[in-house]
């Protein structure tokens, strides 16, 4: 099927915009690849240090004729999504030996859980952890003894940080090995109702705790469609997972078989063989556009609007939020997964999942099929799903029809004709809004502003009963320069209660919401941020505002607004405690949200 004209136009625009930076990147990667296998340039003493503890693999490593695979792992057992990685290194090393290769843990990277830090001080380190992960992965691979890299990571900032590192070391192949989602627990909509009842005082902490523990109950990724599971979708749409690998539950025979197959594939695609597939070739402008299409078709996390530009820049590709908006206008919303619906990712996978969706989008001309992936040439390979037959892993044709049209629909009969993500611009700057879960009658909100500098101030005003009319809640000084751009997801229950009481409410912020943001309209990532003197710093209580997701406008309707002097805030309290003092250099050098709020690229 010919590529849709709008998708072709976006791709061409990105290609032209990125011409100089992409050419420089490919030149660097080409020169690194021409140097040949890295271990061949190390002195004997260098190599002896690298192989000293490798036991039965020492001889093979010393010969240097077999592929050596570096494992970069984000394992810890505080994250349910990453706990399954504890047993992966032994599995990988055994699989590598069987495939005629060797494997070493090159290093570990930090992995924090936004679910633990949500609404807490530690959330101010969350976005910057992406850059730390990229840096740590770079240190891991800097020993220069690897012919390919396996990346073990799932959650919010972890996959984007690992992608930045994979692109930076783009002369070697990169294979991402997921761990899979936990099995289904308490339905997400029931959990959300308990949270709202707790916010209004109808239930106590004991009932809230029972609800949360019944939802987050075992190993694996949280089952709602937040940033972690959006990351997994992205890796499949961009060709860095094996087909069908994203949503297979942890610690199952099929999960282990896919891990083994990922190791085998990494060994096959190094420069030592005849199917060389370096990460820099996989991560081109078509792959990123395919990722944008997947984001819109699934109703994925708004956090990827920050992460994808940062990831792309590491590969010399320049994305802009106008690209997200343009893709969203032509890509249908095909999935209803919580918070956009009642189903979780296990239900989505059972209904046909990514294999069905990719097939539909290819048929509609909305995806580039002519891409390089770790599995081979062509995204159409990703319409096949993995199966175990007599103990052997095989790929069979994926479903040709949805198995549940309340969860997953064809591209010709979607839940919405557009992807539900809009660029916003106006006299408050630029931002984005996700409307896939917002009722159409709430796509335009005009009301007076209540201006806050902290999410706790909003909750306190709510408890005092101060929200009695239609209101646009503005939470400013929440951008990357101010305090690391924490998620403000803990405001969701409060704002949802106000909306359920019949008020027309919205949120406007230079901070982030979560991948789990839902039914309350929220203009987020507003840039320039208030701490940089952006227009948000000129807002006052009572200003008439208009958030128009239909026209893509975010405006203050007050005469003379542009001539006001921006206010400043005392941000000294953001500089210390829970490790924040270690990140002062990041706050000083971070880029704007419209460019991915990046530090290291």
ROKOLMI-398662 format. One line per field, with one value per residue (C-alpha): x, y, z; residue in three letters. Coordinates in pm, 1 decimal. Each point is the difference from the previous one (the first is absolute). Layout:
X c(X, ...)
Y c(Y, ...)
Z c(Z, ...)
rest c(ala, ...)
//
This chain:
X c(0.0, 142.3, 87.5, -266.0, 83.5, -11.9, 237.1, 231.2, -8.8, 88.8, 283.7, 137.0, -20.5, 195.6, 254.5, 59.3, 10.6, 252.0, 216.0, 316.6, -18.5, -92.2, 281.8, 251.0, -135.1, 21.2, 353.0, 104.1, -166.1, 154.8, 349.8, -54.3, -120.3, 292.4, 240.7, -120.4, -80.6, 97.3, 184.3, 254.4, 137.5, 40.5, 336.0, 42.3, -4.2, -326.5, -158.3, 129.5, -178.4, -322.5, 5.6, 151.2, -323.5, -164.9, 77.4, -79.6, -37.9, 355.2, 158.3, -265.2, 25.9, 377.7, -15.4, -229.9, -162.8, -347.4, -249.2, 11.4, -330.2, -17.5, -298.3, -115.9, -250.8, -240.8, -75.8, -117.2, -267.2, -173.1, -152.8, -246.5, 66.4, 373.7, 2.3, -17.7, 335.3, 177.5, 25.9, 64.6, 384.7, 39.5, -261.1, 173.2, 348.9, -120.5, -186.4, 305.9, 224.6, -251.2, -5.0, 380.0, 42.2, 85.4, -185.5, 99.3, -189.9, 154.2, -158.7, -311.6, -206.5, -232.7, -370.4, -244.1, -372.7, -227.2, -274.3, 204.9, 104.6, -336.3, -85.6, 326.7, 322.9, 184.8, -213.1, 214.5, 286.1, -212.6, 38.4, 371.3, 42.4, -38.8, 323.6, 172.4, -101.9, 141.4, 323.9, 23.4, -65.0, 269.4, 245.4, -105.9, 74.7, 313.3, 218.0, -26.9, -1.2, -346.3, -121.4, -367.5, -199.3, -304.2, -202.0, -215.2, -244.7, -373.4, -126.4, -49.6, 338.0, 198.5, -73.8, 49.5, 332.8, 110.0, -102.1, 213.0, 293.8, -77.4, -2.5, 324.0, 161.4, -188.6, 281.4, -91.5, -336.6, -246.4, -264.2, -253.1, -127.8, -327.0, -113.6, -375.6, -308.9, -122.2, -314.6, -329.0, -105.6, -266.8, -148.5, 147.9, -336.9, -84.7, 336.1, -65.9, -339.2, 158.6, 261.4, -272.8, -191.2, 317.7, 48.2, -348.3, 41.3, -263.2, 245.9, 306.3, 361.1, -55.9, -246.8, 219.7, 296.8, -198.8, -104.0, 352.1, 153.4, -265.9, 85.4, 381.6, 34.7, 288.2, 305.6, -28.2, -101.8, -305.9, -287.6, -149.3, 113.0, 240.0, 352.4, 155.7, -231.1, 11.2, 378.1, -49.4, -233.0, 254.2, 284.4, -209.6, -120.1, 361.2, 138.6, 214.6, -196.0, -56.1, -351.4, -266.5, 236.6, -149.8, -295.2, 87.7, -22.6, 319.2, 140.6, -186.0, 146.7, -86.3, 166.2, 318.8, -6.1, -23.5, 293.1, 210.4, -103.3, 99.8, 347.1, 31.2, -108.2, 250.1, 277.3, -114.3, -7.7, 345.6, 268.0, 166.7, -278.4, -172.4, -320.0, 143.6, -276.9, 147.8, -236.9, 75.3, -154.7, -311.0, -55.2, -74.8, -275.0, -240.7, 34.6, -78.4, -302.6, -119.4, 38.5, -211.4, -268.5, -2.6, -26.5, -310.9, -167.8, 28.9, -74.3, 340.3, 171.2, 57.0, 342.8, 117.0, -52.0, 299.9, 198.0, -21.8, 165.2, 283.7, 38.9, -5.1, 260.5, 245.0, -28.1, 26.7, -374.8, -194.9, -361.5, -238.7, -339.1, -151.0, 93.7, -201.9, -297.7, 19.3, 18.6, -285.0, -225.6, 5.8, 56.5, -315.3, -27.1, -39.9, 36.4, -186.0, 234.2, -16.7, 0.3, -161.9, -226.4, -67.6, 231.4, 361.5, 297.7, -59.6, -351.2, 142.2, 256.4, -267.6, -221.7, 267.5, 247.6, 282.0, 12.2, -357.2, 50.8, 321.8, -166.6, -294.8, 217.7, 221.4, -308.6, -118.6, 335.9, 64.3, 327.9, 330.5, 58.1, 339.2, 193.5, 294.2, -86.5, 192.7, -223.9, 68.8, -104.1, -360.0, -242.3, -241.5, 203.6, -163.9, -344.6, 114.7, -43.8, 220.7, -123.4, 152.0, -55.4, 137.6, 234.5, 132.8, -51.7, -167.2, -169.2, -343.4, -236.0, -158.2, -376.4, -173.4, -294.0, -40.5, -100.2, -184.6, -119.8, -63.7, 378.3, 152.7, -156.6, 107.0, 148.2, -311.3, -233.0, 199.6, -106.0, 103.0, 111.5, 303.0, 264.9, -107.2, 319.6, 2.6, 260.2, -111.5, 133.1, -93.0, 107.0, 90.1, 256.6, -9.5, -116.8, -193.1, -326.1, -113.5, -372.3, -50.8, -167.1, -158.0, -370.0, -54.1, -207.5, 309.7, 239.9, -55.4, 13.8, -30.7, 15.9, 181.5, 345.8, 109.0, 377.7, 215.7, 373.3, -34.8, -235.9, -42.7, -147.0, -267.1, -91.9, -16.8, -230.7, -220.6, -26.2, -94.4, -286.2, 132.2, -89.2, -363.4, -7.2, 144.3, 376.9, 322.5, 253.7, 347.4, 296.5, 317.1, 369.5, -17.4, 225.1, 340.6, 198.9, -221.2, -9.3, 67.9, -352.0, -173.4, -319.7, -310.5, -206.1, -96.1, -226.9, -211.2, -238.6, -56.5, -75.0, -213.3, -217.6, -56.5, -91.8, -239.4, -169.7, -96.1, 272.0, 188.9, 363.8, 337.7, 366.4, 268.5, 360.9, 362.0, 35.2, -98.2, -297.4, 32.2, -48.8, -307.7, -153.2, -358.6, -334.6, 92.4, 132.7, 362.9, 225.9, 346.8, 369.5, -80.4, 317.7, 176.7, -38.9, -75.0, 347.8, 146.4, -226.1, -262.5, -352.2, -134.8, 192.2, -226.6, -327.9, -213.9, -295.7, -323.3, 149.0, -239.4, 159.7, -94.6, 127.8, -120.4, 111.7, -205.6, 180.0, 325.2, 5.5, 104.1, -65.0, -52.4, -289.4, 110.2, 105.6, 353.4, 106.6, 310.5, 129.9, -11.0, 325.5, 55.3, 2.4, 285.5, -21.2, 220.3, 120.2, 263.2, -204.4, 37.4, 378.3, 50.3, -131.7, -48.8, 296.6, -122.5, 328.2, 180.1, -202.1, 61.8, 221.2, -283.7, -251.1, 243.2, 68.0, -324.5, -163.0, -363.5, -284.4, -67.0, 342.4, -38.0, 123.1, 335.9, 330.2, 236.5, -85.5)
Y c(0.0, 345.4, 213.1, 251.5, 348.7, 160.2, -259.3, 43.8, 377.7, -23.1, -241.4, 225.5, 304.3, -180.4, -121.3, 352.8, 155.6, -263.1, -16.6, 151.5, -160.6, -343.8, 10.4, 88.2, -281.5, -260.7, 111.7, -52.7, -340.8, -100.8, 85.9, -193.8, -304.8, 13.1, -42.2, -358.3, -204.6, 204.7, -272.9, -25.1, 339.7, -70.9, -85.8, -339.8, 157.8, 178.7, -323.1, -203.4, 238.1, -36.6, -379.4, -85.0, -113.2, -166.3, -363.6, -237.9, 290.4, 134.5, -195.9, 100.3, 364.3, -3.7, -140.6, 285.2, -185.0, -42.1, 280.3, 139.7, 147.1, 270.0, -4.9, 336.4, -71.7, 215.3, -283.2, 71.9, -175.2, 317.0, 40.3, -277.5, 45.8, -54.2, -271.3, -277.0, 120.2, -153.1, -334.6, 134.1, 15.1, -374.0, -77.0, 232.7, -138.2, -356.8, 99.4, 184.9, -305.1, -218.0, 252.0, 9.4, 330.5, 138.5, 247.4, 221.9, 238.5, 324.6, 204.9, 101.9, 313.5, 151.9, -60.8, 196.5, -59.7, 296.8, -191.7, 13.5, 365.7, 128.4, 313.6, -31.6, 200.6, -278.4, 63.7, 308.9, -234.5, -211.4, 174.1, 58.2, -370.9, -50.0, 189.7, -181.2, -331.5, 107.2, 102.8, -320.3, -214.1, 196.6, -81.6, -365.8, -19.4, 217.6, -302.9, -60.4, -378.2, -65.1, -87.5, 48.5, 122.0, -144.3, 258.0, -115.0, 274.2, 67.0, 301.1, 368.0, 172.2, -319.2, -100.4, 356.3, 25.8, -335.3, 105.3, 313.7, -224.1, -250.4, 282.7, 141.8, -342.0, -37.0, -182.0, -321.3, -178.6, 60.6, -254.1, 87.6, -286.3, 73.4, -170.2, 18.6, 121.3, -142.5, -207.8, 185.6, 102.9, 235.2, 182.0, 344.5, 177.3, -147.0, 116.8, 350.0, 15.1, -86.0, 273.4, 256.6, -113.4, 37.6, 353.0, 95.5, -178.2, -267.6, -283.5, -29.5, -86.0, -367.0, -45.5, 201.7, -222.0, -320.2, 134.0, 100.5, -331.8, -193.8, 196.1, -5.6, -358.6, -185.7, 3.3, 188.1, 334.2, 174.9, -107.0, 339.5, 167.4, 252.2, 92.2, -340.6, -190.3, 281.5, -49.9, -368.3, 81.3, 250.5, -252.7, -235.0, 267.5, 119.2, -349.2, -38.2, -286.6, -333.8, -18.4, -58.1, 26.3, 300.2, -136.1, -359.4, -48.5, -47.9, -334.9, -203.5, -246.7, 232.2, 297.2, -202.3, -124.9, 357.5, 101.7, -283.5, 93.9, 361.7, -112.7, -217.2, 288.8, 237.2, -247.5, -28.9, 371.8, 115.2, 123.4, -341.7, -158.2, 68.3, 163.9, 305.3, 217.0, 280.5, 201.6, 318.0, -150.4, -121.3, 339.3, 209.1, 253.8, -267.8, -198.1, 306.5, 84.3, -358.4, 55.6, 315.7, -194.4, -269.7, 264.0, 148.6, -326.1, -137.0, 322.7, -20.9, 203.1, 373.8, -56.9, -126.2, 351.9, 87.3, -316.8, -54.0, 331.7, -71.4, -354.1, 116.9, 272.5, -265.2, -147.1, 336.3, 28.5, 313.5, -52.9, 282.2, -7.6, 109.1, -347.4, -162.3, 219.5, -68.0, -377.1, 10.2, 169.1, -300.5, -301.6, -153.4, -95.9, -376.8, -105.5, 61.9, -94.2, 155.2, 297.5, 38.9, -300.4, -275.1, -269.9, -54.2, -93.0, -373.2, 41.3, 209.7, -269.4, -271.4, 206.1, -6.1, 246.4, 159.4, -265.0, 72.0, 374.5, 7.4, -201.5, 238.3, 309.7, -142.5, -80.7, 359.5, 137.8, 161.8, -177.7, -20.5, -364.3, 70.8, 18.1, -186.1, -196.5, -242.6, -277.8, 77.6, 248.7, 117.2, 79.8, -257.0, -259.5, 140.8, -121.9, -350.8, -116.2, -239.4, -344.2, -300.9, -315.7, -321.7, 209.1, 195.0, 371.0, 78.2, 303.9, -41.6, 239.4, 238.1, 46.0, 133.2, 132.4, 154.5, -244.6, 268.9, 316.6, 170.0, 2.7, -6.2, 109.8, 4.3, 313.7, 38.0, 1.6, 153.7, 140.0, 343.4, 116.1, 176.7, -99.3, 235.3, 199.2, 367.5, 271.6, 316.9, 348.5, 354.6, 284.8, -248.1, -177.8, -354.7, -320.7, -318.9, -158.8, -361.4, -20.1, -367.9, -51.7, 346.9, 32.0, 210.6, 256.8, 75.7, 58.3, 374.8, 156.3, 373.1, 109.1, 210.0, -103.4, -107.0, 21.0, -221.5, -67.0, -344.6, -295.7, -23.2, 352.1, -127.7, -287.3, 234.8, 239.6, -295.5, -110.7, 353.9, -11.6, 288.2, -142.5, 96.6, 112.8, -100.3, 29.9, -44.0, -110.8, 128.8, -165.6, 180.4, -13.9, -374.2, -6.7, -163.6, 310.5, 64.3, -340.6, -273.3, -7.7, -249.6, -173.9, 153.8, -316.1, 13.7, 293.3, -224.9, -129.4, 354.1, 148.8, -299.7, 54.3, 363.9, -106.3, -265.7, 269.7, 173.4, 262.7, 64.4, -29.9, -32.9, -4.2, 216.9, -58.9, 12.8, -333.5, -349.7, -222.6, -376.2, -249.2, -81.6, 347.2, -34.1, 173.8, 350.4, 227.0, 87.6, 234.0, -117.3, 57.4, 370.2, 164.9, 235.5, -99.3, 249.4, -31.7, 119.2, 306.0, -164.9, 140.9, -223.8, 226.2, 293.4, -171.8, 122.9, -143.5, 86.0, 33.9, -129.3, -288.3, -221.2, -351.8, -106.4, -350.8, 18.1, 304.2, -78.7, 326.5, 90.6, 364.5, 263.0, 227.0, 305.6, 328.4, 104.6, -350.5, 8.3, 317.8, -135.1, -58.8, -373.3, -95.9, -198.6, -276.7, -99.0, -339.2, -49.5, -276.3, -203.7, -8.1, -237.1, -322.5, -354.3, 49.4, 315.3, 179.3, -249.1, 119.3, 374.6, -18.7, -174.0, 271.9, 266.2, -162.4, -176.5, 89.0, 100.5, -249.6, 55.2, -153.9, -287.8, 169.3, -164.7, 44.5, -242.8, 60.4)
Z c(0.0, -92.8, 300.0, 101.4, -138.8, 344.5, 147.6, -297.7, 46.7, 370.4, -77.6, -272.4, 227.3, 271.4, -256.1, -134.7, 347.3, 112.0, -310.1, 147.2, 344.7, -138.1, -255.1, 272.6, 218.6, -276.9, -79.2, 363.3, 14.5, -331.6, 116.4, 324.7, -194.7, -243.7, 289.8, 29.4, 311.6, 301.7, 186.7, -277.9, 98.8, 369.3, 149.3, 161.2, 344.4, -80.4, -112.1, 294.0, 238.1, -196.6, -8.8, 340.0, 164.3, -302.3, 83.5, -284.7, -244.2, 50.6, -283.3, -251.8, 105.5, -30.4, -353.1, -97.0, -289.4, 149.6, 59.7, 352.5, 114.3, 266.5, 235.3, 135.3, 273.3, 197.1, 242.8, 348.7, 202.6, 117.8, -346.4, -71.4, -373.0, 45.6, 264.1, -266.1, -137.9, 302.4, -178.9, -351.6, 5.1, 67.6, -266.5, -246.5, 61.5, -53.7, -316.6, -131.4, 48.5, -180.7, -286.1, -30.9, 181.5, 341.6, 219.5, 292.0, 222.8, -119.9, 276.0, 183.5, -24.9, 260.7, -31.4, 210.3, 26.9, -57.8, 176.9, 320.6, -37.0, -133.0, 198.5, 196.1, -3.0, -180.2, -309.7, -61.1, -94.6, -231.3, -334.5, 54.7, 71.6, -375.2, -59.1, 285.3, -155.8, -336.2, 167.8, 203.2, -306.1, -180.1, 277.3, -22.1, -371.1, 13.4, 75.3, -373.6, 16.3, -145.5, -347.8, 90.7, 298.5, 175.7, 190.1, 292.2, 89.2, -2.4, 190.6, -39.2, -39.1, -29.3, -358.1, -132.0, 184.4, -139.1, -352.3, 31.7, 92.4, -276.5, -255.1, 139.2, -47.7, -326.3, -179.4, 186.7, -1.9, 284.4, 99.3, 269.2, 215.7, 183.0, 318.5, -63.7, 190.2, 328.0, -14.8, 41.0, 350.5, 133.0, -301.4, -47.5, -3.8, 342.0, 134.1, -139.7, 175.3, 333.7, -53.6, -64.1, 311.8, 204.0, -138.0, 125.7, 333.5, -72.2, 68.6, 219.7, -70.0, 86.7, -285.7, -234.7, 85.3, -61.9, -340.8, -101.9, 109.0, -190.8, -313.2, 24.4, 112.4, -165.0, -230.3, -327.8, -140.6, 142.1, -221.0, -85.3, -321.9, 149.0, -99.2, 70.4, -230.4, -255.8, -1.5, -78.4, -287.7, -129.2, -2.4, -209.6, -244.5, -36.7, -57.1, 312.5, 156.2, -163.8, -147.2, 262.1, 294.9, 177.5, 197.2, 91.6, 377.2, 206.0, 110.1, -259.6, -252.2, -289.2, 173.7, 52.3, -358.5, -128.7, 219.3, -139.4, -354.4, 66.0, 101.8, -309.3, -219.6, 160.6, -79.9, -361.8, -82.8, 111.5, -240.2, 31.5, -206.2, -330.6, 133.6, 174.1, 147.6, 209.1, 216.3, -193.4, -314.1, 182.7, 166.2, -308.5, -67.4, -127.2, 321.7, 208.6, -214.7, 45.4, 372.8, -22.9, -185.5, 267.9, 271.3, -160.9, -97.1, 353.2, 190.3, 168.2, 268.5, -32.1, 155.9, -338.8, -135.7, 217.5, -48.2, -375.3, -97.6, 246.1, -132.5, -360.1, 55.3, 117.4, -350.9, -174.5, -64.1, 95.9, 107.0, 84.9, 171.3, -332.9, -126.1, 279.2, -83.5, -373.7, 48.5, 251.1, -255.4, -235.8, 226.2, 149.7, 367.2, -24.9, 364.2, 323.5, 283.0, 345.8, 59.5, -343.0, 62.9, 252.6, -140.9, 103.3, -218.8, 50.8, -139.8, -285.3, -80.1, 5.5, -231.6, -272.4, 142.1, -190.6, -271.9, -108.9, 33.8, -204.3, -275.1, -11.8, -5.8, -273.9, -204.9, 46.2, -117.5, 337.2, 78.7, -183.0, -88.3, -162.7, 326.1, 149.1, 314.5, 216.8, -134.8, -366.3, -264.2, 4.0, 280.6, -143.7, 190.2, 311.1, -100.2, 100.7, 358.2, 195.0, 104.2, 169.9, -204.6, 150.8, 209.7, -298.8, -63.5, -331.4, -149.7, -153.2, -174.1, 247.3, 27.4, -308.4, 203.4, 341.5, 269.3, 197.9, -170.5, 334.5, 49.1, -348.4, -326.4, -365.1, -150.1, -215.2, 303.2, 285.1, 334.9, -126.4, -341.8, 144.9, 250.5, 273.6, 53.1, -92.7, -8.9, 178.1, -69.7, 85.0, 223.3, 276.6, -218.9, -136.8, 163.1, -62.6, 110.4, -8.5, -70.3, -80.5, 340.2, 26.2, -85.1, -315.7, 187.8, 209.3, -288.2, 36.4, 347.3, 63.9, 362.1, 258.2, 109.8, 348.7, 9.1, 221.0, 29.1, 154.8, -35.4, 377.2, -7.1, -240.7, 229.7, 299.2, -186.5, -93.7, 363.2, 98.2, -251.3, -210.0, -342.6, -47.8, -363.5, -334.9, 38.0, -192.9, 259.0, -86.0, 170.3, -105.4, 92.2, -64.3, -308.0, -36.7, 102.9, 302.8, 165.6, -253.0, -147.1, 230.7, -100.7, 153.2, -27.2, 366.9, -95.9, -220.2, 272.0, 131.7, -341.2, -96.1, 309.1, -97.0, -352.4, 130.8, 208.9, -324.6, -20.1, -321.0, 102.8, -169.0, 96.0, -158.2, 103.2, -106.3, 177.9, -105.1, 52.8, 2.5, -274.5, 206.0, -40.4, -106.9, -11.2, 122.9, -277.8, 73.0, -196.4, 97.1, -81.5, -56.0, -127.7, 62.3, 363.3, 276.0, 152.7, -330.8, -1.3, -221.7, -34.9, 278.0, 240.0, -100.0, 90.3, 289.0, 188.6, -177.9, -349.7, -263.3, -186.3, -291.8, -61.7, -344.8, -97.1, -319.8, -140.6, 182.3, 195.8, 354.8, 75.7, 267.2, -92.5, 197.4, -165.1, 79.0, 101.7, -218.9, 167.9, 356.6, 184.1, 70.4, 365.9, 146.7, 255.7, 289.9, -120.2, 269.8, 163.0, -319.9, 25.8, 292.5, 146.0, -134.5, -232.0, -171.2, 75.6, -225.9, -298.8, 13.4, -310.7, -185.8, 89.4, -123.2, -338.0, -90.7, -330.8, -55.5, 11.2, -369.7, -71.7, 243.4, 319.8, -64.6, 179.8, -172.7, -367.0)
rest c(unk, unk, unk, unk, unk, unk, unk, unk, unk, unk, unk, unk, unk, unk, unk, unk, unk, unk, unk, unk, unk, unk, unk, unk, unk, unk, unk, unk, unk, unk, unk, unk, unk, unk, unk, unk, unk, unk, unk, unk, unk, unk, unk, unk, unk, unk, unk, unk, unk, unk, unk, unk, unk, unk, unk, unk, unk, unk, unk, unk, unk, unk, unk, unk, unk, unk, unk, unk, unk, unk, unk, unk, unk, unk, unk, unk, unk, unk, unk, unk, unk, unk, unk, unk, unk, unk, unk, unk, unk, unk, unk, unk, unk, unk, unk, unk, unk, unk, unk, unk, unk, unk, unk, unk, unk, unk, unk, unk, unk, unk, unk, unk, unk, unk, unk, unk, unk, unk, unk, unk, unk, unk, unk, unk, unk, unk, unk, unk, unk, unk, unk, unk, unk, unk, unk, unk, unk, unk, unk, unk, unk, unk, unk, unk, unk, unk, unk, unk, unk, unk, unk, unk, unk, unk, unk, unk, unk, unk, unk, unk, unk, unk, unk, unk, unk, unk, unk, unk, unk, unk, unk, unk, unk, unk, unk, unk, unk, unk, unk, unk, unk, unk, unk, unk, unk, unk, unk, unk, unk, unk, unk, unk, unk, unk, unk, unk, unk, unk, unk, unk, unk, unk, unk, unk, unk, unk, unk, unk, unk, unk, unk, unk, unk, unk, unk, unk, unk, unk, unk, unk, unk, unk, unk, unk, unk, unk, unk, unk, unk, unk, unk, unk, unk, unk, unk, unk, unk, unk, unk, unk, unk, unk, unk, unk, unk, unk, unk, unk, unk, unk, unk, unk, unk, unk, unk, unk, unk, unk, unk, unk, unk, unk, unk, unk, unk, unk, unk, unk, unk, unk, unk, unk, unk, unk, unk, unk, unk, unk, unk, unk, unk, unk, unk, unk, unk, unk, unk, unk, unk, unk, unk, unk, unk, unk, unk, unk, unk, unk, unk, unk, unk, unk, unk, unk, unk, unk, unk, unk, unk, unk, unk, unk, unk, unk, unk, unk, unk, unk, unk, unk, unk, unk, unk, unk, unk, unk, unk, unk, unk, unk, unk, unk, unk, unk, unk, unk, unk, unk, unk, unk, unk, unk, unk, unk, unk, unk, unk, unk, unk, unk, unk, unk, unk, unk, unk, unk, unk, unk, unk, unk, unk, unk, unk, unk, unk, unk, unk, unk, unk, unk, unk, unk, unk, unk, unk, unk, unk, unk, unk, unk, unk, unk, unk, unk, unk, unk, unk, unk, unk, unk, unk, unk, unk, unk, unk, unk, unk, unk, unk, unk, unk, unk, unk, unk, unk, unk, unk, unk, unk, unk, unk, unk, unk, unk, unk, unk, unk, unk, unk, unk, unk, unk, unk, unk, unk, unk, unk, unk, unk, unk, unk, unk, unk, unk, unk, unk, unk, unk, unk, unk, unk, unk, unk, unk, unk, unk, unk, unk, unk, unk, unk, unk, unk, unk, unk, unk, unk, unk, unk, unk, unk, unk, unk, unk, unk, unk, unk, unk, unk, unk, unk, unk, unk, unk, unk, unk, unk, unk, unk, unk, unk, unk, unk, unk, unk, unk, unk, unk, unk, unk, unk, unk, unk, unk, unk, unk, unk, unk, unk, unk, unk, unk, unk, unk, unk, unk, unk, unk, unk, unk, unk, unk, unk, unk, unk, unk, unk, unk, unk, unk, unk, unk, unk, unk, unk, unk, unk, unk, unk, unk, unk, unk, unk, unk, unk, unk, unk, unk, unk, unk, unk, unk, unk, unk, unk, unk, unk, unk, unk, unk, unk, unk, unk, unk, unk, unk, unk, unk, unk, unk, unk, unk, unk, unk, unk, unk, unk, unk, unk, unk, unk, unk, unk, unk, unk, unk, unk, unk, unk, unk, unk, unk, unk, unk, unk, unk, unk, unk, unk, unk, unk, unk, unk, unk, unk, unk, unk, unk, unk, unk, unk)
//
